[in-house]
Amino acid sequence: MSSSIDEKYMKQCFELAQNGAGYVSPNPLVGSIIVNDDKILTSGYHEKYGSFHAERNAILNTEQDISGATLYCNLEPCMHTDKQTPPCAQLIISSNIKRVVISTVDPNPKVNGNGIKLLREAGIEVTTNVLEKEGRELNKFFFKSTETGFPYVTLKMAVSSDWKITGEKGKQTWLTGNESKKFVHQQRSIYDAVLVGANTVNIDNPLLTVRDVIGRNPKRIILDGALTANLKSAIFDDSTNRNIVFCSTIADEKRKSAFKDKGVLLIELEPFRDSVLDLSEVLKKISSLKINSLFVEGGGQVYTHFIEKELYDELFVLMAPIFLEAGVDVAPADKNENFELLKKTNLGEDILFHYKNKREKCLPD
C-alpha cells in the first residue's frame, strides 16, 4: 500500500519525466528518483529515444552507495533485451535496491508485469499503482497507441465567436492572436505528427513547424485522396521534416510520381468512396509508423470526419473575439454531448476551450 511519502516522490518522477516530452516517442515519458531515509540520492529521466532509460540514468548519475534504497519510477522497469538499450530491472537488482515503487504497469506485451515479477523474485519489495490515474494521463499517448493500435488524436480548431472557421470558403482567414499561435506551436512540439487536409495546404500554405517556442518539429501528414495539393506549397519545399501523404490507390499515377519526386512518403490506401479515405485505416497505418500522437489542424472537412467517426480523444477550440456572420460553420462543441469541457483559459484576447471525448476509447464501432 502506498503512502503520502510515496505519492510525494512519484509526483517528482512525473515532473522529471516531462523533460522528455517531444523527444522520447515512441517510448513513454519516464522519470526515476532513488531515495534513502527520506533523502534523494540521485535522479534521472529518459531524455530521448534510443538513450538510456530513466532508472539506468538515475543509478549511473551517482557514485553514492544506493544499496538498501528505494527506487521510484512512474513506469514498470523493463526486462526484455530485444531493444536499443539494456534492461533496467536487472540493473536495479544488481544495485541492491531494497524497494521499488511504480505508478503504472507497462502495457507493452513484452513487459506487462514481467519486470515486476523479476524484481519480486529477486527479493525486492515492489509497490504498484501509486497515483496510477495521473501516471496514465502523463503517458496517454503511449497507453492509447500500445493498447489500441491507434494514435492519440487531438483536434485543434480556430473559430470566431459565432463558430465559423473562415470568412469565405476557399480563402484564408486569420482569426486568433499571437498567444494562440504560441500555444499551437507548443502543442506541435509535443505531438509526434501534425495532420491537415489538402484544402488546408492549398488555401493556408502552412509550414506546420515549430517556430514560436523551443522544440522539435513534428512529422507532417497530409490527407489527399485525389492528390490535389499544390506541390509548389511551402510545405513541400521545407526540408525540416519529411512529409507523409495519404492518397487513394485510384489517384492519378503521374501525380503519384510527382509527389514522390518531392521526397514525400506516399502511402496508398483503398478508398471507401471515390477518393475518400477511411480514417480508421489511416490511423492504423499512422500508428504502425510508430507515431503515437496526432495533432489535427484542419480543415473543416477533416474536422467533420474525425468528429463524426468519433476518432479523436481531445479537442482544443481557440475562439477569437470576432463575429464573421457569413462564412464556413462548424458545429459548436458545447452542443455536442460527447464533448466534456475540461478547462477554459484566456490566451490574450482569445479563449481556449479544452474538451475531451467522453468515450473511454476512441475506436471505430
C-alpha positions as CSV (number, residue, x, y, z in Angstrom):
1,M,0.0,0.0,0.0
2,S,1.3,3.4,-0.9
3,S,1.9,6.3,1.5
4,S,1.8,10.1,1.2
5,I,5.6,9.9,1.0
6,D,5.4,7.6,-2.0
7,E,3.0,10.0,-3.7
8,K,5.3,12.9,-3.0
9,Y,8.2,11.3,-4.7
10,M,6.1,9.9,-7.5
11,K,4.9,13.4,-8.3
12,Q,8.6,14.4,-8.7
13,C,9.0,11.4,-11.1
14,F,6.2,12.8,-13.2
15,E,7.9,16.2,-13.3
16,L,11.2,14.7,-14.3
17,A,9.6,12.6,-17.0
18,Q,8.0,15.6,-18.7
19,N,11.5,16.9,-19.6
20,G,11.5,14.2,-22.3
21,A,8.3,15.4,-23.9
22,G,8.7,15.6,-27.7
23,Y,11.9,13.7,-27.7
24,V,11.4,10.1,-26.4
25,S,8.4,9.0,-28.6
26,P,7.5,6.3,-29.4
27,N,8.8,5.4,-25.9
28,P,6.9,6.7,-22.9
29,L,7.9,9.6,-20.6
30,V,9.7,8.2,-17.6
31,G,11.4,9.8,-14.5
32,S,13.1,8.0,-11.7
33,I,14.3,9.0,-8.2
34,I,16.3,7.0,-5.7
35,V,15.7,7.8,-2.0
36,N,17.1,6.6,1.3
37,D,15.9,7.8,4.7
38,D,13.7,10.4,3.0
39,K,16.7,11.9,1.2
40,I,17.0,12.0,-2.6
41,L,20.3,10.4,-3.5
42,T,20.0,10.7,-7.3
43,S,17.5,11.0,-10.1
44,G,17.2,10.7,-13.9
45,Y,14.8,10.7,-16.8
46,H,14.5,9.2,-20.2
47,E,16.0,12.0,-22.3
48,K,15.5,10.9,-25.9
49,Y,14.5,7.9,-28.0
50,G,17.4,5.4,-28.1
51,S,19.1,6.7,-25.0
52,F,19.3,5.1,-21.5
53,H,16.0,4.7,-19.6
54,A,15.2,6.8,-16.5
55,E,16.2,4.1,-13.9
56,R,19.6,3.5,-15.5
57,N,20.3,7.2,-15.7
58,A,19.3,7.6,-12.0
59,I,21.7,4.8,-11.0
60,L,24.5,5.9,-13.2
61,N,24.2,9.6,-12.2
62,T,25.6,9.0,-8.7
63,E,28.7,7.4,-7.1
64,Q,26.9,7.2,-3.7
65,D,26.1,3.8,-2.3
66,I,22.4,3.1,-3.2
67,S,22.1,-0.3,-1.7
68,G,19.1,-0.6,0.6
69,A,17.5,2.4,-1.0
70,T,14.0,2.9,-2.6
71,L,13.7,3.5,-6.3
72,Y,10.7,5.4,-7.6
73,C,9.7,5.2,-11.2
74,N,6.5,6.1,-12.9
75,L,6.5,3.1,-15.3
76,E,7.4,-0.5,-14.6
77,P,11.1,-1.2,-15.3
78,C,11.8,-3.1,-18.5
79,M,13.3,-6.6,-18.6
80,H,13.4,-7.5,-22.3
81,T,16.6,-7.4,-24.3
82,D,15.4,-7.0,-27.9
83,K,15.8,-3.2,-27.9
84,Q,18.3,-0.5,-28.3
85,T,19.1,-0.1,-24.6
86,P,19.9,-2.7,-21.9
87,P,17.1,-3.9,-19.5
88,C,16.6,-1.8,-16.3
89,A,15.2,-4.5,-13.9
90,Q,18.4,-6.5,-13.9
91,L,20.5,-3.3,-13.1
92,I,18.1,-2.5,-10.2
93,I,18.6,-6.0,-8.8
94,S,22.4,-5.8,-9.1
95,S,22.4,-2.4,-7.5
96,N,20.9,-3.9,-4.3
97,I,17.9,-1.7,-4.3
98,K,15.6,-2.8,-1.5
99,R,12.2,-1.4,-2.7
100,V,10.7,-0.2,-6.0
101,V,7.7,2.0,-6.2
102,I,5.8,2.2,-9.5
103,S,2.9,4.2,-10.8
104,T,1.8,2.2,-13.9
105,V,2.4,-1.2,-15.3
106,D,4.0,-1.2,-18.7
107,P,1.3,-2.2,-21.3
108,N,3.9,-3.4,-23.7
109,P,3.2,-7.2,-24.0
110,K,7.0,-7.8,-23.7
111,V,6.9,-6.3,-20.2
112,N,3.3,-6.1,-18.8
113,G,4.1,-7.3,-15.3
114,N,7.2,-9.3,-16.1
115,G,9.5,-6.6,-14.8
116,I,7.7,-6.5,-11.5
117,K,7.8,-10.3,-11.3
118,L,11.5,-10.4,-11.9
119,L,12.1,-7.8,-9.2
120,R,10.0,-9.7,-6.7
121,E,11.6,-13.0,-7.5
122,A,14.9,-11.3,-6.6
123,G,13.5,-10.4,-3.1
124,I,12.8,-6.7,-3.9
125,E,9.6,-5.2,-2.4
126,V,7.5,-3.7,-5.1
127,T,4.6,-1.3,-4.6
128,T,2.5,-0.6,-7.7
129,N,-0.3,1.7,-8.8
130,V,0.8,4.8,-6.9
131,L,-1.1,7.7,-8.5
132,E,-2.0,5.4,-11.3
133,K,-4.6,7.7,-12.9
134,E,-2.0,10.5,-13.1
135,G,0.6,8.1,-14.4
136,R,-1.7,7.1,-17.2
137,E,-2.5,10.7,-18.0
138,L,1.2,11.5,-18.2
139,N,1.7,8.8,-20.8
140,K,-1.7,8.9,-22.5
141,F,-0.1,8.9,-26.0
142,F,1.9,5.7,-25.2
143,F,-1.0,3.9,-23.5
144,K,-3.5,4.7,-26.3
145,S,-1.2,3.5,-29.0
146,T,0.1,0.4,-27.2
147,E,-3.4,-0.8,-26.0
148,T,-5.4,0.0,-29.1
149,G,-3.2,0.2,-32.1
150,F,-4.4,3.8,-32.8
151,P,-2.6,7.1,-32.1
152,Y,-3.9,9.5,-29.6
153,V,-5.7,12.2,-31.6
154,T,-6.2,15.8,-30.6
155,L,-8.2,18.2,-32.8
156,K,-7.4,21.9,-32.9
157,M,-9.7,24.4,-34.5
158,A,-9.7,28.2,-34.5
159,V,-13.1,29.7,-34.7
160,S,-14.9,33.1,-34.5
161,S,-17.3,33.8,-31.6
162,D,-20.1,32.6,-33.9
163,W,-18.4,29.3,-34.6
164,K,-17.0,29.9,-38.1
165,I,-13.6,28.7,-39.2
166,T,-13.2,31.1,-42.1
167,G,-15.0,34.1,-43.5
168,E,-15.2,32.9,-47.1
169,K,-14.9,29.4,-48.4
170,G,-11.6,28.9,-50.3
171,K,-9.9,31.9,-48.8
172,Q,-7.6,32.1,-45.8
173,T,-8.9,33.9,-42.7
174,W,-6.6,34.5,-39.8
175,L,-8.7,34.6,-36.6
176,T,-6.6,34.2,-33.5
177,G,-3.8,36.2,-31.9
178,N,-0.1,35.7,-31.0
179,E,-0.8,33.9,-27.7
180,S,-2.9,31.3,-29.5
181,K,-0.3,30.9,-32.2
182,K,2.4,30.3,-29.5
183,F,0.1,27.7,-27.9
184,V,-0.3,25.9,-31.2
185,H,3.4,25.8,-31.8
186,Q,3.9,24.4,-28.3
187,Q,1.5,21.6,-29.0
188,R,3.2,20.8,-32.3
189,S,6.5,20.3,-30.4
190,I,4.8,17.8,-28.1
191,Y,2.9,15.7,-30.6
192,D,4.6,13.2,-32.9
193,A,2.8,14.4,-36.1
194,V,0.5,17.2,-37.4
195,L,-2.2,16.3,-39.8
196,V,-4.1,18.5,-42.3
197,G,-6.2,18.0,-45.4
198,A,-5.1,19.0,-48.9
199,N,-7.5,22.0,-48.9
200,T,-5.7,23.5,-45.9
201,V,-2.4,23.1,-47.8
202,N,-3.8,24.9,-50.8
203,I,-5.6,27.7,-49.0
204,D,-3.4,28.4,-46.0
205,N,0.0,27.4,-47.4
206,P,1.2,26.3,-43.9
207,L,4.7,25.2,-42.8
208,L,3.4,23.2,-39.8
209,T,6.7,23.7,-38.0
210,V,7.6,24.9,-34.5
211,R,8.8,28.5,-34.6
212,D,7.5,30.5,-31.6
213,V,8.8,28.1,-28.9
214,I,11.8,25.9,-28.4
215,G,11.1,22.3,-29.5
216,R,11.4,19.8,-32.3
217,N,9.3,19.8,-35.4
218,P,6.6,17.1,-35.8
219,K,6.2,14.9,-38.7
220,R,3.7,16.4,-41.2
221,I,0.8,14.3,-42.6
222,I,-1.5,15.4,-45.4
223,L,-4.7,13.6,-46.2
224,D,-5.1,13.9,-50.0
225,G,-7.1,11.1,-51.5
226,A,-7.0,12.6,-55.1
227,L,-3.6,14.2,-54.8
228,T,-4.9,17.7,-55.3
229,A,-2.3,19.5,-53.0
230,N,-0.2,22.2,-54.8
231,L,3.3,20.9,-55.0
232,K,4.6,24.5,-55.0
233,S,3.3,25.0,-51.5
234,A,5.8,25.9,-48.8
235,I,5.4,22.6,-47.0
236,F,6.9,20.7,-49.9
237,D,10.0,23.0,-50.2
238,D,10.8,22.9,-46.5
239,S,13.3,20.2,-45.6
240,T,13.0,20.3,-41.8
241,N,11.0,17.1,-41.9
242,R,9.8,14.5,-44.4
243,N,6.1,14.8,-45.4
244,I,3.8,11.8,-45.3
245,V,0.9,12.0,-47.8
246,F,-2.0,9.5,-47.7
247,C,-3.8,9.1,-51.1
248,S,-6.1,6.6,-52.7
249,T,-5.0,3.8,-54.9
250,I,-7.0,5.2,-57.7
251,A,-5.2,8.6,-57.7
252,D,-3.5,9.7,-60.9
253,E,-0.2,7.8,-61.5
254,K,1.6,10.9,-62.8
255,R,0.6,12.8,-59.7
256,K,1.9,10.0,-57.5
257,S,5.2,10.2,-59.3
258,A,5.3,14.0,-58.9
259,F,4.7,13.7,-55.1
260,K,7.4,11.0,-54.8
261,D,9.8,13.3,-56.7
262,K,9.3,15.8,-53.9
263,G,10.6,13.3,-51.4
264,V,7.2,12.6,-50.0
265,L,6.5,9.3,-48.3
266,L,3.4,8.4,-50.2
267,I,1.0,5.9,-48.6
268,E,-1.8,4.5,-50.8
269,L,-5.0,3.1,-49.3
270,E,-8.1,1.7,-50.8
271,P,-10.8,4.4,-50.9
272,F,-14.2,3.6,-49.4
273,R,-15.9,6.1,-51.6
274,D,-14.5,7.8,-54.7
275,S,-11.1,9.1,-53.5
276,V,-12.2,9.5,-49.9
277,L,-10.0,7.6,-47.4
278,D,-11.2,5.5,-44.5
279,L,-9.9,7.4,-41.4
280,S,-9.7,4.2,-39.3
281,E,-7.3,2.7,-41.9
282,V,-5.3,5.9,-42.0
283,L,-4.9,5.9,-38.2
284,K,-3.9,2.3,-38.1
285,K,-1.2,3.0,-40.6
286,I,0.0,6.1,-38.8
287,S,0.3,4.0,-35.6
288,S,2.3,1.4,-37.5
289,L,4.8,4.1,-38.3
290,K,5.5,4.5,-34.6
291,I,3.5,7.7,-34.4
292,N,1.8,7.6,-31.0
293,S,0.2,11.1,-31.1
294,L,-1.5,13.2,-33.7
295,F,-2.4,16.9,-33.7
296,V,-5.1,17.6,-36.3
297,E,-5.1,21.2,-37.6
298,G,-7.9,21.1,-40.2
299,G,-9.6,22.0,-42.3
300,G,-13.4,21.8,-42.0
301,Q,-13.9,18.6,-43.8
302,V,-11.2,16.9,-41.9
303,Y,-12.6,18.0,-38.5
304,T,-16.1,16.9,-39.5
305,H,-14.9,13.4,-40.5
306,F,-12.9,12.9,-37.2
307,I,-15.8,14.1,-35.1
308,E,-18.5,12.1,-37.0
309,K,-16.4,8.9,-36.7
310,E,-15.5,9.7,-33.1
311,L,-11.9,9.1,-33.9
312,Y,-10.5,11.7,-31.5
313,D,-9.5,11.9,-27.9
314,E,-9.3,15.7,-27.2
315,L,-10.3,18.9,-28.8
316,F,-8.8,22.4,-28.5
317,V,-11.0,25.3,-29.6
318,L,-9.4,28.6,-29.9
319,M,-12.1,31.2,-30.1
320,A,-11.4,34.7,-31.3
321,P,-13.4,37.8,-30.1
322,I,-14.9,38.5,-33.5
323,F,-18.1,37.6,-35.4
324,L,-17.9,36.7,-39.1
325,E,-21.6,36.4,-39.6
326,A,-21.0,34.9,-43.1
327,G,-18.6,32.1,-43.6
328,V,-17.9,28.4,-43.1
329,D,-19.6,27.0,-40.0
330,V,-18.5,24.2,-37.7
331,A,-20.8,22.6,-35.2
332,P,-20.5,24.3,-31.7
333,A,-18.5,22.0,-29.4
334,D,-20.6,23.0,-26.4
335,K,-23.7,21.5,-28.1
336,N,-22.0,18.1,-28.7
337,E,-22.9,15.6,-25.9
338,N,-19.7,13.7,-26.5
339,F,-17.5,16.7,-25.6
340,E,-16.7,17.2,-21.9
341,L,-15.2,20.6,-21.1
342,L,-12.0,20.2,-19.1
343,K,-10.8,23.8,-18.9
344,K,-11.4,27.3,-20.2
345,T,-8.4,29.6,-20.4
346,N,-7.7,33.1,-21.7
347,L,-5.0,33.4,-24.3
348,G,-4.6,37.1,-24.9
349,E,-7.9,38.2,-26.4
350,D,-8.8,34.7,-27.4
351,I,-10.4,31.9,-25.3
352,L,-9.1,28.4,-25.2
353,F,-11.7,25.7,-24.6
354,H,-10.2,22.2,-23.8
355,Y,-12.6,19.3,-24.3
356,K,-12.1,15.6,-24.1
357,N,-14.1,12.8,-25.7
358,K,-16.3,11.2,-23.1
359,R,-15.9,7.8,-24.7
360,E,-13.3,5.6,-22.9
361,K,-11.5,4.5,-26.1
362,C,-11.8,6.3,-29.4
363,L,-12.1,3.4,-31.7
364,P,-14.4,2.7,-34.7
365,D,-17.6,0.7,-33.9
